[in-house]
Amino acid sequence: MNDSENNQAGERLLKIDLDRLLLKLWQDRRLITTYVLSLAILALVGSFLVTPLFTAEITFLPVGSKQLAVFIKSRATAKLVLNEIPEVKNLLRVENPTLANLAIELSKAVNIRKPDRSEQAFALLVELPNATMAADVANAYMNLVASFVNSPEYDLAKRNTMFIKEQYDSYTATLRSTEDALRKFQEEHGIILLDSQTAATVGLVAQIEARLVKKEIELQALQNIPENPVTQKRANEIAALKDTLNELKGEQESMLFSSGTLEGSGRPGMTPGLTNAPRLRLEHQRLRREVAIAEQTCLHLQNQLTAARIQEEKEGISFMVIDRAIVPEKTSYPSHAIFLLFGGLLGLFTGIFRSLLQQHQPA
């Protein structure tokens, strides 16, 4: 029972104190109103004394702001803008007006606003004391952003395309040089054909020459035996093999060399030309192999280049300025209404505090 009575007594005392407080505030309503009006007017007057700031805005599509924020907030970009528009330095307030400090101060005045919805655009905001200068700086920043975004260093797809294009151009030049070397070799030696048919003919000539050597050895052995009937037979076979060999050598020479060349003229039996045939064949095969490798490499790189260009169109960064910055007509800071509201609230709290302070002071 005692606890319940104490709680009820405490509630009555709290209610009495609140009633007294409200009564005191009502009695001092003129004092509180005076404080509210006075501080509100002072805040409004102070808002006109503050240096006004103008915000220039540019809207653009549709680059993400992560990389752009790093680029825009960098000192290097701010230095480029300061070099392009040196008059901006007079608007920046820094204790030590070095280029680095001015660039840091300018970067604080630049921001990117992300869109809240997909149909909205990104916005670049520049806030400076001069309206015209704010618009000029915003446009200068946007020009730098456009050059940065459209540069190959920023776009991976463009870098890949450029690399493949360089390799393709290099191997194309190699292909032209190898083709010229092959053509020069063919013109110099008058080579018309070196294919599987020519290789088969050369092999047949080698076989006949081997048989001819064997028959000549047998003939030498038979000549040691007087009046041997086989000797004449071997001699006839050797003569027939020589005739066949000369015919094959002539056909092979016509395949290897055109008329009027050094290798194809002035050589009875064409034996010297066939002597050089293996060397020329190897050299010709080497040149043709280099041409074939260069052709296949160029074809492969051409396919890769086409695929890279298609990928670049798919993943390439699209950048477009929607609205360029214009000179703002109204200040973005200070807001006179906000200053007035802040002054009124401050006056209200000050008046209440003053009223309560008077209540607790001795009479």
C-alpha positions, 0 to 999 in steps of 0.5 A: 500500500505504501508503494502504491501511494508513493507512486500516485503521489509522484505522478501528481507531483509530476503533473503539477510540475508540468502544469507549472512549466506550461503556465510559466511558458505561457506567461513568458510567451512574449519573451519567447516570441521576442527571442524567436523573432529576433534570432530569426531576423538575425539569421535571415540577415546573416544569410545575405552576408554569406558568400553565395554559391552557384551550382552548375549541372550537367546530365549524361548517360550512362557510365557508372560513377565509380571510375568517373568519381575517382577520375573527377576527384583526382588532383590531376584532373583538377590541375588540367581544369585550372590550367584551362581556366586559370581564373578559377584560382581567384575563387578558391580560398586556400591558405597556401595557394599552390597548384596542388592545394588549389586542385584539392580545393577545386575537387571538393567543389565537384561531385557526381549525383547517381540516378535514383531510377533507371530512367534518370541520368547521371549528373555532374555538379560544380559549386562555385561563388561565380555562376558563369565560372561554375558553368565553364568549369562543369563543361571543362570537366565534362570534356575531360570525362568524355576524352577519358571514357572514350580513350582505349585505356579506359575501355578493355574491349578497345584495348583488345581490338587495338592489340589484335589489330597491331598483331594483324598488321605485323603479320600482314607485313610479314606475309607480304615480305615472304610472298615477295621472297618466294616470287623473287626466288621463282623468278630468279631460278625460273622454277615453275613447279615443285610438287608431288609429281616432281618429287616422284620423278626425282625419286625415279631418277635416283632409282635408275641411277642406282640400277645404272651403277649396279649394271656398270659394276656387273659389266666391269666384272664380265669384261674380265671374262673373255668372249662372255655372251652376257657382256653385250647384254649388260652393255645394251641394258646400260645404254637403255638405262642411260637413254631413259635417265636422260629423258627423265632428267629432261622432263624433270628440268622442264618442271623445275626451270623455265626456258631462258634461265641460267639453270635451264640453258647451256647444260647438255643432259640437264645433269647440273640442274638436277644436281641443284634440284634438291637444294632448290627444292628445299629452299623453295619448300622453306619459302612456301612453308613461310608463306603458308604459316603467314597466311594461316596466322593472318587468317586466324588474326583476321577472325579474332579481329572481327570477333573483337570488333563485335565484342567492342560493339557489345561491351563498348562504353556508350557516353553521351552528354544530355544537357550541358551546363548553363549559367545558373540564375539562382544560388544553391547556397545559402537557402534563406528559408533554411536560415530563417527556420534555423534562427526561429528554432534557435530563438524558441529554445533560447526563449524557453531556456531563459524562461526556465532560468528566471523561474529558478532564480531567487526573487 
